[in-house]
Amino acid sequence: MTFTLKMSGLYIHIPYCKQACNYCDFHFSTSLGTKTELVNSMVRELEIRKDYLDNKQLQSLYFGGGTPSLLLRSEMEILFEAINKIYKIEPSSEITIECNPDDVTEANLIDWRELGFNRLSIGLQSFDDIELKWMNRAHNASESLACVKLAQSKGFKNISIDLIYGSKFQTESSWHNTLQKIIELNIQHISAYNLTIENGTLLGYSVKKGNEPTVREDFSAWQFETLVKELVKSGFIHYEISNFAKPDFFAVHNSNYWRQKTYIGIGPSAHSYNLKSRQWNLRNNQLYIKAIGLDENFFETEILTRDNQFNEYILTGLRTKWGCSLKQIEMEFGSEIKSHCLTILNKNKRHLLLENDVFCLTDAGKLYADKISADFFI
């Protein structure tokens, strides 16, 4: 395949949380005793993998987790120093830190601004105290509202919040109230995720034992449709299935994932992509630290075939407002694959739009995104 060199993204995975949310299957630990060792190991990984990306100019830098807001300022300074030795952070770069409402204090906000963070991604999840307690979140509803206002008062002008829908506590009335509160916060970005019951989580175990109900698919679909309608009416652009933004506030880092740009992930379980291969690190803090210290292999790699690359293009592109280009598909994958796409388009014409050689999902089609993407796969 032929690609144009584009600015890169850097993801820093901080695998620690104060406590475990009942639905979460991301890699994290509630034991913070290895935090200093881990930061030093991540600095070492940055050096080891300094040649992974050809382009050292960063369009985005993202501290995710876990809960990056648990890091001390001194620990963040160590990571920034290591990053700046290898990469060039542009003045226009998006620099994001994920944080929980209970960590959004005046002192932390000042530190984050001084370190260079210009975007906050706050894990609110809900405005209901009972629901937050059931999720095992460490904050309450009043903190959800107060932390956003505090961040705005300290000069943060690019704030995203996470929201979960589909839980047993939500009703039509409560969902409308939640959306109204979000709109009144006057934030720039919203990521809204349907509750997913994952194996290995406390919620997954409880559902399996019959102690918790499964997600109500019909109600979740109604919540999604209502979410789209209300946010679009309030000036948000629905630019990816789970993401909404005011104009000029699309998440640069995540958009680069969906638009096939290169990125490197540092830390346990972090993923990287350089257009030709995918790489993912050990999903264990202690094993990662040990492997880095002994100069042993700490990751696995998958070399992407042409079919892999096509499937990836469909899977990511079809989730977005930009969709997938038949012209690009023909140029990169050949006329036979283009013909295959036209056949699938015809099969799913109720849920796909084709305009100027670009196809994307209709609003109704977004409810079936995974199934429709799978139809295209080769």
TABEL-V466911 format. One record per helix or strand. SS is the DSSP state (alpha for helix, beta for strand). FROM is the first residue (numbers start at 1). TO is the last residue. Records with the same first field share a line. If there is no record, write none. Layout:
# TABEL-V466911
SS->FROM-TO ; FROM-TO
This chain:
# TABEL-V466911
beta->8-14 ; 16-16 ; 29-29 ; 57-65 ; 88-99 ; 119-125 ; 159-165 ; 189-194 ; 237-240 ; 243-245 ; 263-266 ; 271-273 ; 277-281 ; 299-303 ; 320-320 ; 324-325 ; 352-355 ; 358-361
alpha->35-48 ; 68-70 ; 73-86 ; 101-103 ; 106-115 ; 129-135 ; 141-153 ; 172-184 ; 202-208 ; 217-233 ; 252-258 ; 285-293 ; 306-317 ; 326-333 ; 335-347 ; 365-376
